[in-house]
Amino acid sequence: MATARLSGDLTMREVPGTWKKLASDLPEQIDLAGLERIDSSALAMLLECRATADAAGAEIEFLNPPETLRTIARLTQVEELLGWNATSNGKGRFE
């Protein structure tokens, strides 16, 4: 199972380059634990990853989302699209 690990900042400045790398060979999992500073563009990129995987008939899982990212997802009501919700462990699975 291919896993990409993102780290550092993922803001509107970094998203285009990160997306270009991910889109060329979309992994089955993206580990978000190493992210330090994010904004809503990070969320938009994850939603695009989900849409791209769905279009290809593949699945993608977002692991270890930082609380800031989960908060943005919750406020924009897209947690479920990413496989997260209030009772999820952040891995798209329920505890």
Secondary structure, DSSP 4 states (H G I P E B T S, - for coil): --EEEEEEEESTTTHHHHHHHHHHT--SEEEEEEEEEE-HHHHHHHHHHHHHHHHTT---EEES--HHHHHHHHHTT-TGGGT--TTB-SSSSB-
